[in-house]
Amino acid sequence: MRYLFKIFHELDIERVIMGASWTFNNHLLFFHRLKEEEDPMEVPIVSSPFWIQVHDLPPRFF
């Protein structure tokens, strides 16, 4: 399922795209700035960088 958001202000666009990972109801949201004539259904959803935190990991475990 894909949704299209239209954001008008450049500062808001940058904050959304460059900001931390976004989620809704525990689902990861991907944001991509569409180019003119680009089909939203053709934008690849492959990966998203994000940080994880692991507690009590033994030394040399990773």
C-alpha positions as a printed Julia matrix, in Angstrom:
62×3 Matrix{Float64}:
  0.0     0.0     0.0
  1.34    3.44   -0.89
  0.19    6.92    0.01
  1.08   10.22   -1.6
  1.75   13.27    0.58
  1.99   16.72   -0.94
  4.15   19.14    1.07
  4.38   22.73   -0.12
  7.09   24.38    1.95
 10.71   23.52    1.16
 11.77   23.57    4.82
  9.04   21.09    5.7
 10.09   18.83    2.83
 13.71   18.84    3.98
 12.72   18.17    7.59
 10.59   15.18    6.58
 13.06   13.65    4.12
 16.24   14.29    6.13
 14.67   13.63    9.53
 14.78   10.45   11.54
 12.95    7.31   10.51
  9.21    7.88   10.5
  6.64    5.32   11.62
  2.87    5.1    11.85
  1.2     2.31   13.85
  4.6     0.57   14.05
  5.0     0.58   10.26
  8.02    2.22    8.67
  7.2     5.14    6.36
  9.39    5.83    3.32
  9.57    9.34    1.9
 10.85   10.15   -1.57
 10.81   13.42   -3.49
  9.13   12.7    -6.81
 10.61   14.12   -9.96
  8.36   15.6   -12.6
  6.48   12.84  -14.44
  7.83   10.17  -12.04
  5.33    7.42  -11.26
  4.98    6.9    -7.47
  4.23    3.21   -8.03
  7.62    2.77   -9.74
  9.71    4.17   -6.87
 11.72    1.26   -5.43
 11.24    0.57   -1.73
 14.42   -1.31   -0.92
 15.96   -0.14    2.33
 16.0     2.56    4.96
 18.89    3.42    7.28
 18.07    3.59   10.97
 19.77    3.14   14.33
 19.19    0.27   16.7
 20.25    0.0    20.31
 21.13   -3.35   21.88
 21.65   -3.64   25.62
 23.83   -6.17   27.49
 25.64   -7.4    24.38
 28.68   -9.48   25.37
 32.1    -8.12   24.25
 33.21   -9.25   20.78
 29.69  -10.47   19.99
 29.24   -8.3    16.95
